[in-house]
Amino acid sequence: MTDTPDPSDAVPFRRVIKSYVLRAGRTGPGQQRAYEQFGPRFLLPYRPEPLDTTAAFGRSAPLIMEIGFGMGGATAHIAQVRPDDNFLCCEVHEPGVGALLKLCGEQGIENIRIFRHDAVEVLDHMLPEQSLDGVHIFFPDPWHKTRHHKRRLIQGPFVQRLARHLKPDGYLHLATDWEPYAQQMLEVLSAEPLLVNTVTSNSSGFAPKPAYRPLTKFENRGLKLGHGVWDLVFKRR
Ligand SMILES: C[S@@+](CC[C@H](N)C(=O)[O-])C[C@H]1O[C@@H](n2cnc3c(N)ncnc32)[C@H](O)[C@@H]1O
């Protein structure tokens, strides 16, 4: 693994450490068309003021937030197998947003709305506490190098904010294929007083993969090579 410079290290008075670095990546012509054609229907503008979710989705339904959906394949699948839930999905990577817009438009998926914006800001400035029925964070960037661990999403203060935004009984579902991060997730979630592990039947603390989360191609390949994947499902007390 090459030791690429961390852009945040070059900024002396950085105020906030981001969990992502915007990757260069070409938005393909199909994704570009999806922005034009389907953006007005599915994209929500970031504004630092409370979001009217009923107006945004055109209905009132349980609200699940997804942070960092990548190319959106799992997101589209889950929204289709859970048509009675609303999915508020955040991603900063432009081609990924284009890819999910394309899936939503072409497959007529009505229960997804998308922010192309930092999910941390959406959570902090647009959603009140106790407003979410669930949060999905699948394969968040593991930030392998020790000096980059500060960028990991799953750390105590952010998990506390996530927990406060859950309704009582709301759930937090995480998945990762990086074992040291899985252990960190388990420690951080177990230490949060508002959360309780849904898994009591085994001593590991990790959950069986919930049926709604599809196996991605990448994950399937890893599993065949003997690599692990860890799911965690905690609930707000
Ligand atoms: C390793 S990828 C995993 C993508 C997808 N969940 C999957 O399972 O394939 C992590 C994604 O999280 C996004 N991400 C990281 N921090 C974010 C943030 N604060 N807000 C929105 N997206 C974020 C990144 O842009 C990246 O696409």
PDBQT file of the ligand as one rigid body, heavy atoms in Angstrom, charges set to zero:
ROOT
HETATM    1  C1  LIG A 301     -15.913   2.114   0.802  1.00  0.00    +0.000 C 
HETATM    2  S1  LIG A 301     -17.267   2.966   0.119  1.00  0.00    +0.000 S 
HETATM    3  C2  LIG A 301     -18.610   1.818   0.378  1.00  0.00    +0.000 C 
HETATM    4  C3  LIG A 301     -19.775   2.103  -0.507  1.00  0.00    +0.000 C 
HETATM    5  C4  LIG A 301     -21.013   1.227  -0.333  1.00  0.00    +0.000 C 
HETATM    6  N1  LIG A 301     -21.641   1.406   0.970  1.00  0.00    +0.000 N 
HETATM    7  C5  LIG A 301     -20.710  -0.230  -0.573  1.00  0.00    +0.000 C 
HETATM    8  O1  LIG A 301     -20.954  -1.051   0.326  1.00  0.00    +0.000 OA
HETATM    9  O2  LIG A 301     -20.235  -0.565  -1.673  1.00  0.00    +0.000 OA
HETATM   10  C6  LIG A 301     -17.619   4.248   1.283  1.00  0.00    +0.000 C 
HETATM   11  C7  LIG A 301     -18.414   5.389   0.668  1.00  0.00    +0.000 C 
HETATM   12  O3  LIG A 301     -18.783   6.293   1.693  1.00  0.00    +0.000 OA
HETATM   13  C8  LIG A 301     -18.773   7.608   1.149  1.00  0.00    +0.000 C 
HETATM   14  N2  LIG A 301     -18.669   8.525   2.287  1.00  0.00    +0.000 N 
HETATM   15  C9  LIG A 301     -17.684   8.592   3.211  1.00  0.00    +0.000 A 
HETATM   16  N3  LIG A 301     -17.919   9.533   4.119  1.00  0.00    +0.000 NA
HETATM   17  C10 LIG A 301     -19.121  10.102   3.773  1.00  0.00    +0.000 A 
HETATM   18  C11 LIG A 301     -19.902  11.145   4.333  1.00  0.00    +0.000 A 
HETATM   19  N4  LIG A 301     -19.512  11.794   5.447  1.00  0.00    +0.000 N 
HETATM   20  N5  LIG A 301     -21.052  11.467   3.725  1.00  0.00    +0.000 NA
HETATM   21  C12 LIG A 301     -21.459  10.814   2.600  1.00  0.00    +0.000 A 
HETATM   22  N6  LIG A 301     -20.752   9.816   2.024  1.00  0.00    +0.000 NA
HETATM   23  C13 LIG A 301     -19.596   9.461   2.600  1.00  0.00    +0.000 A 
HETATM   24  C14 LIG A 301     -17.580   7.598   0.213  1.00  0.00    +0.000 C 
HETATM   25  O4  LIG A 301     -17.687   8.590  -0.781  1.00  0.00    +0.000 OA
HETATM   26  C15 LIG A 301     -17.647   6.181  -0.368  1.00  0.00    +0.000 C 
HETATM   27  O5  LIG A 301     -18.350   6.161  -1.578  1.00  0.00    +0.000 OA
ENDROOT
TORSDOF 0
